[in-house]
Amino acid sequence: MDVILRELAGGIRFAGIRNSLTRAVSIGIFVRNGSVDEGKGESGLSHFLEHMNFKGTNRRDARKISVDMDDIGAQINAYTSKEITCFYVSVIDSHLKEAVDCLADIFICSVYPEDELEREKNVVIEELAMAEDTPDDVANETVTSLYFKGTPLEKRILGDRETIRNVSREDLLAFRNSHYRPDNIVISAAGNFDVDTITDLLNGAFAKLRHDSCLRTGFDYSGWAPSCGIETVKKEIEQAHIEIALPGIPFLNDMKYAVAVVSNAFGGCMSSRLFQKVREEMGLAYSVYSFASSYRGAGIFQIYANTSGENSIRVTEVILSEIERLKNGGLEEDEIRRSIEQMKGEFILSSESSYAVMSLMGRNMLLKGMPVTPDMVLEKIGGIGAKDVADAVAGIFGPGTVDLVYVGSDTARFEERFGK
């Protein structure tokens, strides 16, 4: 796959991959802005701003945005993460012009009507309440904040109620103008499109964007070390939710591919150690898995399980025992081979989606400064050897840093067993 690179209006970077064998096109606007970029009194503004960009422009009200996209069978949406806000649309190739027009309109020309602002505050507060009522979300949020304590990565993407309730239209405009600037933006496209057509459309639309430089202050992770501790959250629920955090690998470090192989073999697929031991052999949990997340300055390796309250201690002990077994004995050759092949197959299948290819390129262009194609990822995965895996195991499990979180009704028993 050949990558098409262009510089658009104001210096915005564009990366595209054409695929003439599909009728689909996906386009994403990636902004290097997330919860890590929020200052004092701005908690949750990145996410709230993303919501408000769908609430009306000079040409479209909130309903017309939805109607215009439904009229051409397009899927338009957005998301906010710790480091990125992304607005994207997927559409059939014959409706590319209309899709780009609407996507650019909501990104550049949103006006944030006062009535919509007040209404959306309630929506986001309800989203906060929903997350707080979802035990696995609580476990993930708690362990992430515990592990990244003292860094911008501990900040919650959804923010807090007080900030959302008090945010004004002027606050949103100021936040947008300080972050949504050309040198902070990448546009990525994948699917069946004409290069000149799409760049002409984007140049015409983004000429309206402010061309000031984005002022960015970064956190120095070189002197930071993750925490090590336990936290419990009491909730009167039937099951217990357990989450464990260990050291991971930063996004810019290619060891993340070996870490992914380790995670897949340990708890990422049906043949993995955790799935086979905890679910298949012992029948103690329906859901048990591991996963790794990488950010520019740091990474995290997580393990999750949910089980009955009475089995929570036993499940945790089994997981900790499996961690020790992996730490001391590593992975077998067959496990490494199987994990790599499973990852390659899953990645190839997902890469049939224009959205997946667009997302891969956009995130890497934004955070790494260069496009990454599916073929490049497959080459990295296929080139992983036993030493790479051994190094990844040592990096994750060797330091002895473990954060443990329990969400459930019997916090006292859990604390008595594992301390606090």
C-alpha positions in Angstrom: 0.0 0.0 0.0 1.4 3.3 -1.1 0.9 6.3 1.2 -0.1 9.6 -0.3 1.3 12.6 1.7 0.2 16.2 1.2 0.4 19.5 3.0 -2.9 21.2 3.1 -4.0 24.8 3.9 -2.1 26.3 6.8 0.3 23.3 7.1 -2.2 20.6 8.0 -0.8 17.2 7.2 -2.7 14.8 5.1 -2.0 11.0 4.7 -4.1 8.7 2.5 -4.2 5.2 1.2 -6.2 4.5 -1.9 -8.1 1.2 -2.4 -9.9 1.0 -5.7 -11.4 -2.5 -4.8 -13.8 -1.0 -2.3 -16.7 1.6 -2.6 -16.1 2.9 0.9 -14.1 6.0 2.0 -13.3 6.9 5.5 -11.9 10.3 6.5 -10.7 11.4 9.9 -9.6 14.7 11.4 -7.2 13.9 14.2 -6.4 16.6 16.8 -3.6 16.2 19.3 -5.8 17.2 22.1 -7.2 15.1 24.9 -7.6 14.9 28.7 -3.8 15.1 29.1 -3.9 18.6 27.6 -6.4 20.1 30.0 -5.3 22.6 32.6 -6.8 23.6 35.9 -10.5 24.2 35.5 -10.6 22.4 32.2 -11.4 18.8 33.3 -13.5 17.2 30.6 -13.5 20.1 28.1 -11.9 18.1 25.3 -14.7 15.6 25.5 -17.4 18.2 26.0 -16.2 20.2 23.0 -16.3 17.1 20.9 -20.0 16.7 21.8 -20.8 20.3 21.1 -19.3 20.2 17.6 -22.4 18.3 16.6 -24.8 20.9 17.9 -25.0 23.3 15.0 -23.1 25.5 12.6 -23.9 28.6 10.6 -25.4 26.3 7.9 -26.8 23.3 9.8 -28.5 22.9 13.1 -28.0 19.7 15.1 -30.9 17.8 13.3 -29.7 18.8 9.8 -26.3 17.4 10.5 -27.9 14.0 11.2 -30.4 14.3 8.3 -27.7 15.3 5.8 -25.6 12.3 6.7 -28.5 9.8 6.8 -29.5 11.1 3.4 -26.3 9.8 1.8 -26.0 6.7 4.1 -22.9 8.1 5.8 -21.7 7.3 9.3 -20.4 10.4 11.1 -19.0 10.3 14.7 -16.2 11.4 17.0 -14.3 10.2 20.0 -12.0 11.7 22.7 -9.2 9.8 24.3 -6.4 10.8 26.6 -4.3 12.2 23.8 -6.5 12.5 20.7 -9.8 13.9 19.6 -11.0 12.5 16.3 -13.9 13.5 14.0 -14.6 11.0 11.2 -17.0 10.0 8.5 -17.4 6.8 6.5 -19.3 7.0 3.2 -19.6 5.4 -0.2 -17.3 7.0 -2.8 -20.0 8.7 -4.8 -21.0 10.9 -1.8 -17.5 11.9 -0.8 -18.0 15.6 -1.5 -21.1 15.9 0.7 -19.4 13.9 3.5 -16.3 16.1 3.5 -18.4 19.3 3.5 -20.4 18.2 6.5 -17.3 16.9 8.4 -15.4 20.1 7.8 -18.5 22.2 8.7 -18.9 20.7 12.2 -15.1 20.9 12.8 -14.5 24.5 11.7 -17.8 26.3 11.8 -19.6 25.1 14.9 -21.3 27.9 16.8 -22.2 26.3 20.1 -25.7 27.6 20.6 -26.6 28.5 24.2 -29.7 26.3 24.3 -27.8 23.3 22.9 -24.9 24.0 25.4 -27.2 23.8 28.4 -29.0 20.7 27.1 -25.7 18.9 26.3 -24.4 19.6 29.8 -27.1 17.3 31.1 -26.3 14.7 28.5 -22.6 14.5 29.5 -23.5 14.5 33.2 -25.7 11.5 32.4 -22.8 9.9 30.6 -20.7 10.5 33.7 -23.4 8.8 35.9 -23.6 5.9 33.5 -19.8 5.3 33.6 -19.9 5.5 37.4 -22.7 2.8 37.4 -20.7 0.5 35.1 -18.3 -1.5 37.4 -15.8 -2.4 34.8 -15.5 1.2 33.8 -15.0 2.1 37.4 -12.3 -0.5 37.8 -10.4 0.6 34.7 -10.7 4.3 35.6 -9.5 3.7 39.1 -6.5 1.5 38.2 -5.4 3.9 35.4 -5.6 6.9 37.8 -3.7 5.0 40.5 -0.9 3.8 38.1 -0.4 7.2 36.4 -0.8 9.2 39.6 1.1 12.5 39.4 1.0 12.6 35.5 -1.5 14.1 33.0 -2.5 10.5 32.1 -4.3 10.1 35.4 -6.9 12.6 34.3 -10.4 11.4 33.5 -11.5 11.8 29.9 -15.1 12.6 30.9 -14.0 15.2 33.4 -16.0 16.2 36.5 -19.5 17.5 37.0 -18.5 20.9 38.4 -16.5 21.8 35.3 -19.2 20.7 32.9 -22.0 22.5 34.8 -20.0 25.8 34.8 -18.5 25.8 31.3 -19.6 28.7 29.1 -19.7 29.2 25.4 -16.8 31.6 25.7 -14.8 28.8 27.5 -15.4 26.4 24.7 -14.4 28.9 22.0 -11.2 29.8 23.9 -10.4 26.1 24.4 -11.1 25.3 20.7 -9.0 28.2 19.4 -6.0 27.2 21.6 -6.0 23.6 20.5 -7.7 23.2 17.1 -4.9 24.7 15.0 -3.2 23.5 11.8 0.0 22.4 13.4 -2.0 20.3 15.8 -4.1 18.5 13.2 -3.7 15.5 10.8 -6.3 14.4 8.3 -6.3 10.8 7.2 -8.2 9.0 4.5 -8.5 5.4 3.3 -10.6 3.8 0.6 -11.7 4.6 -2.9 -11.0 8.3 -3.5 -9.3 10.6 -6.1 -6.3 12.3 -4.5 -6.8 15.7 -6.3 -10.5 15.8 -5.5 -10.2 15.1 -1.8 -7.2 17.5 -1.3 -9.1 20.2 -3.2 -12.2 19.7 -1.0 -10.1 19.8 2.2 -8.1 22.8 1.1 -11.2 24.7 0.3 -12.8 23.9 3.7 -9.7 24.3 5.9 -8.6 27.6 4.5 -11.1 29.0 7.1 -9.2 27.6 10.1 -7.1 29.8 12.3 -3.5 29.5 11.4 -1.9 30.4 14.7 0.6 27.9 16.2 -0.4 25.7 19.1 1.4 26.3 22.3 2.2 22.9 23.9 3.8 22.0 27.2 4.7 18.4 27.7 5.2 16.3 30.8 8.6 14.8 31.3 8.1 11.1 32.0 11.9 10.4 32.2 11.9 11.0 36.0 8.5 9.4 36.7 7.9 6.0 38.1 4.4 4.3 38.4 2.8 3.8 41.7 2.4 0.5 43.5 -0.7 0.0 45.6 -4.2 -1.3 46.1 -7.5 0.5 46.0 -11.1 -0.8 46.6 -14.4 0.7 45.6 -17.5 -0.4 47.5 -20.5 -1.0 45.3 -23.5 -3.2 46.2 -23.4 -5.4 43.2 -23.5 -9.1 42.6 -20.1 -9.6 41.0 -16.6 -8.4 41.9 -14.5 -6.6 39.3 -10.7 -6.9 39.5 -8.2 -5.0 37.6 -4.4 -5.2 37.8 -1.9 -2.7 36.3 1.7 -3.3 35.4 4.3 -1.4 33.4 3.8 -1.0 29.7 5.6 0.5 26.8 5.3 4.1 25.3 3.7 4.5 21.9 7.0 5.7 20.2 8.8 2.5 21.3 8.5 -0.4 18.8 8.8 -2.9 21.7 5.0 -2.3 22.0 4.6 -5.0 19.3 6.3 -7.6 21.4 4.3 -6.5 24.4 1.2 -7.0 22.3 2.3 -10.6 21.5 2.9 -11.2 25.3 -0.6 -9.8 26.1 -2.3 -11.9 23.5 -0.6 -15.1 24.7 -1.2 -14.3 28.3 -4.8 -13.1 28.2 -5.8 -11.8 24.8 -7.3 -14.8 22.9 -9.2 -18.0 23.6 -6.0 -20.1 23.8 -4.3 -17.7 26.2 -3.1 -18.7 29.6 -5.6 -16.7 31.6 -8.6 -17.7 29.5 -7.7 -21.4 29.7 -6.8 -21.4 33.4 -9.4 -19.1 35.0 -12.4 -19.8 32.7 -11.9 -23.1 30.9 -10.1 -25.1 33.6 -11.4 -23.6 36.8 -14.7 -22.1 35.7 -14.3 -19.1 37.9 -15.1 -16.3 35.5 -16.9 -15.5 32.3 -14.6 -12.6 31.4 -10.9 -12.5 32.0 -8.3 -10.9 29.7 -5.3 -8.7 29.4 -4.5 -5.7 27.2 -1.8 -3.1 26.7 -2.2 0.7 26.1 0.5 2.9 24.8 0.8 6.7 25.1 3.5 9.1 23.9 5.3 9.2 27.2 4.3 6.0 29.0 2.4 2.7 28.7 0.4 0.4 30.9 -0.3 -3.3 30.9 -3.7 -4.3 32.3 -5.5 -7.5 33.4 -9.2 -7.6 34.1 -11.6 -10.2 35.5 -15.1 -10.3 36.9 -16.4 -13.0 39.1 -18.7 -13.7 42.0 -17.8 -11.9 45.3 -17.0 -15.2 46.9 -14.5 -16.2 44.2 -12.8 -12.8 43.9 -9.9 -13.6 46.2 -9.3 -17.0 44.5 -9.4 -15.5 41.0 -7.0 -12.7 42.1 -4.6 -15.3 43.6 -4.7 -17.4 40.4 -4.0 -14.3 38.2 -1.1 -13.3 40.4 0.2 -16.8 40.3 0.1 -16.8 36.5 2.0 -13.5 36.5 4.7 -15.1 38.6 4.8 -18.2 36.3 5.2 -16.0 33.2 7.8 -13.8 34.9 9.9 -16.7 35.9 9.4 -19.0 32.9 8.5 -16.8 30.0 6.4 -18.0 27.0 6.9 -21.3 25.2 7.9 -21.3 21.5 4.5 -22.6 20.5 2.7 -19.9 22.5 4.8 -17.2 20.8 4.1 -18.6 17.3 0.4 -19.0 18.0 0.1 -15.5 19.4 1.8 -14.0 16.4 -0.3 -15.9 13.9 -3.5 -15.0 15.7 -2.6 -11.4 15.8 -1.7 -11.3 12.1 -5.0 -12.9 11.2 -7.1 -10.6 13.3 -5.2 -7.6 12.0 -5.5 -8.5 8.4 -9.3 -9.1 8.8 -9.7 -5.7 10.6 -7.7 -4.0 7.9 -10.4 -4.8 5.3 -12.2 -1.8 6.9 -11.4 1.6 5.5 -12.1 3.0 8.9 -9.4 0.8 10.5 -6.8 1.8 8.0 -7.6 5.5 8.3 -7.4 5.3 12.1 -4.0 3.5 12.0 -2.5 6.1 9.7 -4.1 9.1 11.5 -3.0 8.2 15.0 0.6 7.4 13.9 0.9 10.6 11.8 -0.3 12.6 14.8 1.7 11.0 17.6 4.7 9.7 15.8 5.0 12.1 12.9 4.9 9.5 10.2 2.2 7.2 8.6 2.1 3.6 9.4 0.4 1.2 7.0 -1.1 -2.3 7.7 1.8 -3.9 5.8 4.3 -2.1 8.1 2.5 -3.4 11.2 2.4 -6.9 9.8 6.1 -6.8 9.1 6.8 -5.6 12.7 4.6 -8.4 14.2 6.1 -11.1 11.9 9.6 -10.0 12.8 9.2 -10.6 16.6 11.5 -13.3 18.0 12.0 -15.1 21.2 14.4 -12.5 22.6 12.0 -9.7 21.8 9.3 -11.5 23.8 11.7 -12.2 26.7 12.6 -8.6 26.8 8.9 -7.6 26.8 8.1 -10.0 29.7 11.0 -8.6 31.7 9.9 -5.1 31.0 6.3 -5.8 32.1 6.7 -8.2 35.0 10.3 -7.7 36.1 10.0 -4.3 37.9 7.6 -5.8 40.4 5.2 -2.8 40.1 1.6 -4.0 40.6 -1.5 -1.9 41.2 -4.6 -3.8 42.2 -8.1 -2.5 42.2 -11.3 -4.2 43.5 -14.8 -3.0 42.8 -17.6 -4.9 44.6 -19.5 -5.3 47.8 -17.0 -7.1 50.1 -14.1 -4.6 50.2 -13.2 -5.5 53.7 -12.5 -9.1 53.0 -10.4 -8.2 49.9 -8.4 -5.6 51.8 -7.8 -8.1 54.6 -6.3 -10.5 52.2 -4.3 -8.2 50.0 -3.8 -5.2 52.3 -4.3 -1.5 51.6 
